[in-house]
Amino acid sequence: MYSVPLHVALNDGNFIPVLGFGTTVPEKVPKDEVIKATKIAIDAGFRHFDSAYLYEIEEEVGQAIRSKITDGTVKREDIFYTSKLWSTFHRPELVRTCLEMTLKKTQLDYVDLYIIHFPMSLQPGDKFFPQDKHGKVLADTVDLCDTWEAMEKCKDAGLAKSIGVSNFNRRQLEMILNKSGLKYKPVCNQVECHLYLNQSKMLDYCKSKDITLVAYCTLGSSRDKRWVDQNSPVLLEDPVLCAMAKKYKKTPALIALRYLLQRGIVVLARSFNEKRIKENMQVFEFELSSEDMKILDRLNRNFRYAPAPFGKDHPEYPFSEEF
């Protein structure tokens, strides 16, 4: 039996639960549903919660976590909480400010993992996506190595247990890894990863550098009209995936998640449906054969559901390379 561990070691000695609960909220979902869903997830066994300053729901997620600590369901040390540095805070003097706002919203003393959300810097200000009068996003010129040094200081200050990156391509990762005076290398690279974008090259590269790959959009996407082409294929309706789900007597979602876990990837799954939240925990109860893993490998089509929201004209657009 291929046993998937519940936690894997990060390169700094900390441990991350391999199954995480994503907290991005589609427009149609009211924020109080986040509180409810997070509590359900904790009761179901989730201990890893992935959020971000950009999501604007950290207050609600923090409230749910604290309520479950108060009622004795979990202790703070049982919870692995991830947040992300937004792109308008890349200047070194702003990095800690963004993290402290997250801590204030969540009312937590520290985050378990703090990651650079995108390797693309935007001009500081009170808007997530600053634009000029023509509607063009205003990029900022920041050396990401300087941003990383400020991230390292957040770890040294105890505000973040671990630090990592998200949506970095190989060149951008190497820029950090080859930085003069590097104190801590990224523990992870969080990227879009699913059956249609299996990230095999990025996975091999990260493994070679002892960097954990964390996958988002693992089930395709919620088809949020703000980001996703509504004509894109629905991953969970893929006939090969559905046939395999019947074979194993599991849902297509569980097959899709198990495929990633067996490849050594940390998986984020998001749902606001109580039945599906509880169902996702069943991913540890079965195993895909090596033959079926190879069949699922062949579904890869290098297809992205969630391109970077800045557009390809940004000088550091990360997806212009394959990985």
Salt bridges, closest charged atoms under 4 A:
ASP12 OD2 - LYS155 NZ 3.30
GLU27 OE1 - ARG226 NE 3.98
ASP43 OD1 - LYS68 NZ 3.05
ASP50 OD2 - LYS84 NZ 2.66
ASP71 OD2 - LYS68 NZ 3.32
GLU100 OE2 - ARG96 NE 2.84
ASP112 OD2 - ARG76 NH2 2.94
ASP140 OD2 - ARG91 NE 2.75
GLU149 OE2 - LYS179 NZ 2.96
ASP156 OD2 - LYS183 NZ 2.77
GLU174 OE2 - ARG170 NE 3.13
GLU192 OE2 - HIS194 NE2 2.75
ASP224 OD2 - ARG226 NH2 2.63
GLU274 OE2 - LYS278 NZ 2.90
GLU279 OE2 - LYS275 NZ 3.41
ASP292 OD2 - LYS247 NZ 2.76
GLU316 OE1 - ARG171 NH2 3.17
GLU321 OE2 - ARG171 NE 3.35
GLU322 OE1 - LYS201 NZ 3.47
